Amino acid sequence: MGFKDGDFVKIEYTAWRAADQQIVYTTDENKAKESGVYYENTRYGPQLVVVGKSNVIKGLYDAIKGMDVSDLKKVELEPKDAFGDRDNNLVRVMSLADFKKRDMVPYPGMQLDLDGVVATVRSVTSGRVLVDANHPLAGEKLIYEVKVVSKVEKPADQVKELAESYSLKPKSIKVENGKVEVEIGSDVEKNSEYFVNKTTFVNVIFRDMESVQNVDVKEEFNREKKEEKK
């Protein structure tokens, strides 16, 4: 049967570099810890993919489209179907003084925002810093083992999955006649990260759910309790 563009599916996967069989990412938390690729703030477990719309590499899309729920597949991807070929124009030398002006001490492996692009420091020598804005896996042939866990079909469940992808935990969700109503409870901390995630969440609903014409996000706030004086 397979999936078509716009389908909401949840997948588990593990990716290896073909050159050395080193795991570079996995949705399995235990496997991530065992392989030394565990990241504290990463959300592990089945990941949501909206076929043809989410930010997923082309080779993984192509693999998922030909699968069905519970299918397990292993594919080898050329760089063009993964993170692209390396571009030497994205590698440049910067002065160590430029970093000192920003109160930064560069070191190999350090990641930084370079004109809106995430770049990696490759080396620091004699007052010069080699910075690479290529994706860390650019030019690499990768092996993916992917399993389709489930297909999400109900609109309210689709909204819930999108919300949780952005660390939002809706108190209630209603989808009716092209309108989505989401209520965020007072238990969700309303910090700067929350407001960025909320905006992205709304934009992604419009991108991934073509039948939706209106999104109403209701937020609940509680007055902070002052500590009692002893």
Wavefront OBJ file of the C-alpha trace (Angstrom):
o trace
v 0.000 0.000 0.000
v 2.576 2.595 1.041
v 2.034 6.180 2.151
v 1.289 9.352 0.223
v 2.275 12.968 0.721
v 0.466 14.469 3.687
v 0.181 11.232 5.673
v 1.165 11.464 9.348
v 3.347 8.529 10.370
v 5.482 7.765 13.420
v 8.814 6.092 12.860
v 11.802 4.743 14.764
v 15.194 4.751 13.110
v 18.940 4.403 13.546
v 21.519 5.921 11.191
v 25.140 4.814 10.677
v 28.022 6.239 8.675
v 28.689 3.681 5.958
v 32.445 4.355 6.096
v 33.013 3.218 9.685
v 29.629 1.784 10.794
v 29.491 4.418 13.567
v 25.987 5.300 14.782
v 25.354 9.017 14.218
v 21.741 9.213 15.402
v 19.020 6.979 16.785
v 15.530 7.380 18.225
v 16.350 4.628 20.748
v 17.507 6.277 23.997
v 19.352 3.212 25.302
v 21.136 2.676 22.008
v 22.101 6.374 21.946
v 23.705 6.072 25.395
v 25.529 2.853 24.481
v 26.869 4.409 21.256
v 27.991 7.701 22.793
v 25.542 9.825 20.761
v 23.128 10.635 23.574
v 22.014 14.263 23.920
v 20.338 15.435 27.121
v 17.710 17.689 25.520
v 16.812 15.345 22.653
v 13.340 13.797 22.584
v 13.727 10.044 22.061
v 11.112 7.493 21.022
v 8.972 7.331 17.863
v 9.260 10.508 15.772
v 6.464 12.125 13.774
v 6.964 12.516 10.039
v 4.484 14.199 7.716
v 5.289 12.561 4.387
v 6.429 15.100 1.796
v 6.308 18.029 4.218
v 8.443 17.501 7.319
v 12.145 18.329 7.427
v 13.357 14.825 6.607
v 16.114 13.916 4.162
v 14.980 12.770 0.715
v 16.278 9.210 1.021
v 14.296 8.627 4.201
v 11.143 9.997 2.573
v 11.566 7.674 -0.381
v 12.009 4.699 1.957
v 8.944 5.534 4.065
v 6.658 6.027 1.059
v 7.040 2.404 0.040
v 6.437 1.025 3.525
v 3.417 0.151 5.664
v 2.737 0.107 9.413
v 5.074 -2.375 11.233
v 7.425 -2.624 8.225
v 11.175 -2.566 8.901
v 13.580 -1.519 6.173
v 17.326 -0.912 5.833
v 18.561 1.461 3.128
v 21.932 2.867 2.089
v 21.828 6.512 1.034
v 24.258 8.402 -1.173
v 25.161 11.941 0.007
v 22.750 13.516 -2.512
v 19.856 11.676 -0.824
v 21.131 12.401 2.689
v 22.804 15.674 3.729
v 24.294 16.617 0.379
v 27.859 16.881 -0.878
v 30.440 19.020 0.896
v 30.734 22.600 -0.386
v 34.215 24.078 0.009
v 32.721 27.567 -0.280
v 31.141 26.997 3.154
v 34.555 26.592 4.787
v 36.359 29.782 5.766
v 39.162 31.089 7.959
v 38.307 33.656 10.642
v 40.549 35.680 12.911
v 40.841 34.617 16.541
v 40.425 38.326 17.362
v 36.878 38.194 15.926
v 35.981 35.621 18.560
v 37.670 37.535 21.377
v 35.567 40.610 20.509
v 32.514 38.476 21.226
v 34.025 37.037 24.434
v 34.204 33.605 22.814
v 37.017 31.077 23.107
v 36.829 28.807 20.033
v 37.805 25.141 20.171
v 37.553 22.227 17.687
v 33.999 20.877 17.610
v 32.434 24.097 18.907
v 29.184 25.019 17.136
v 28.108 28.604 16.587
v 25.608 30.704 14.661
v 27.366 32.150 11.612
v 25.099 34.573 9.726
v 22.055 32.499 10.618
v 23.744 29.185 9.750
v 25.057 26.662 12.285
v 28.806 26.249 11.734
v 31.446 24.041 13.365
v 34.954 25.068 14.393
v 37.369 22.596 12.778
v 40.715 23.904 14.034
v 42.345 26.772 15.954
v 45.971 27.555 15.062
v 48.229 30.636 15.171
v 45.426 33.133 15.634
v 43.314 31.608 12.864
v 40.077 29.670 13.230
v 38.853 27.286 10.517
v 35.036 27.334 10.457
v 32.869 24.905 8.482
v 29.209 25.693 7.702
v 28.586 22.356 5.965
v 26.256 19.952 7.734
v 28.429 17.642 9.909
v 27.287 14.678 7.778
v 27.641 16.375 4.389
v 29.454 14.155 1.908
v 28.792 11.029 3.967
v 27.129 7.859 2.701
v 24.654 6.777 5.382
v 22.803 3.589 6.309
v 19.334 3.909 7.840
v 17.271 1.222 9.524
v 13.717 2.528 9.800
v 10.530 1.063 11.234
v 7.036 2.503 10.764
v 5.364 2.357 14.172
v 1.947 3.809 13.376
v -0.136 6.047 11.139
v -1.897 8.995 12.788
v -5.255 9.535 11.097
v -7.596 11.532 13.356
v -7.123 15.327 12.960
v -7.130 15.907 16.743
v -4.419 13.254 17.160
v -2.406 14.873 14.363
v -2.566 18.238 16.144
v -1.552 16.564 19.412
v 1.474 14.932 17.776
v 2.555 18.234 16.217
v 2.164 20.005 19.564
v 4.268 17.416 21.379
v 6.944 17.713 18.680
v 7.418 21.281 19.906
v 7.308 20.428 23.625
v 3.743 21.722 23.996
v 1.315 19.676 26.076
v -2.237 20.769 25.194
v -4.873 20.580 27.909
v -7.529 20.105 25.222
v -7.778 19.957 21.418
v -10.779 20.433 19.168
v -10.785 20.211 15.375
v -13.997 21.046 13.546
v -15.011 22.653 10.241
v -11.497 23.766 9.354
v -10.793 25.288 12.777
v -8.349 24.059 15.407
v -8.802 25.067 19.041
v -5.934 24.280 21.394
v -5.799 25.070 25.102
v -2.425 25.236 26.859
v -2.729 24.830 30.632
v -0.954 26.785 33.349
v 1.314 23.785 34.024
v 3.268 24.588 30.826
v 5.956 27.181 31.534
v 5.422 30.258 29.339
v 9.064 31.230 28.791
v 10.718 32.611 25.627
v 11.280 29.103 24.243
v 7.573 28.355 24.692
v 6.495 31.379 22.628
v 8.897 30.459 19.803
v 7.617 26.865 19.843
v 3.999 28.025 19.868
v 4.503 30.225 16.788
v 6.310 27.424 14.948
v 3.585 24.954 15.946
v 0.848 27.165 14.455
v 2.815 27.652 11.221
v 3.418 23.907 10.932
v -0.319 23.176 11.349
v -1.032 25.392 8.339
v 1.795 23.729 6.401
v 0.899 20.126 7.209
v -2.914 20.218 7.523
v -4.327 21.759 4.358
v -7.954 21.566 5.533
v -7.237 23.883 8.498
v -8.147 27.541 7.941
v -8.016 28.893 11.484
v -6.015 28.121 14.634
v -7.029 29.430 18.063
v -4.513 28.893 20.875
v -5.901 29.615 24.336
v -3.426 30.002 27.156
v -4.025 29.632 30.865
v -1.921 31.596 33.362
v -1.953 31.485 37.148
v -0.815 34.221 39.480
v 2.527 33.300 41.016
v 2.236 32.557 44.707
v 4.452 34.686 46.902
v 6.525 32.866 49.494
v 5.132 33.298 52.978
v 7.312 35.309 55.318
v 8.540 33.359 58.285
l 1 2 3 4 5 6 7 8 9 10 11 12 13 14 15 16 17 18 19 20 21 22 23 24 25 26 27 28 29 30 31 32 33 34 35 36 37 38 39 40 41 42 43 44 45 46 47 48 49 50 51 52 53 54 55 56 57 58 59 60 61 62 63 64 65 66 67 68 69 70 71 72 73 74 75 76 77 78 79 80 81 82 83 84 85 86 87 88 89 90 91 92 93 94 95 96 97 98 99 100 101 102 103 104 105 106 107 108 109 110 111 112 113 114 115 116 117 118 119 120 121 122 123 124 125 126 127 128 129 130 131 132 133 134 135 136 137 138 139 140 141 142 143 144 145 146 147 148 149 150 151 152 153 154 155 156 157 158 159 160 161 162 163 164 165 166 167 168 169 170 171 172 173 174 175 176 177 178 179 180 181 182 183 184 185 186 187 188 189 190 191 192 193 194 195 196 197 198 199 200 201 202 203 204 205 206 207 208 209 210 211 212 213 214 215 216 217 218 219 220 221 222 223 224 225 226 227 228 229 230
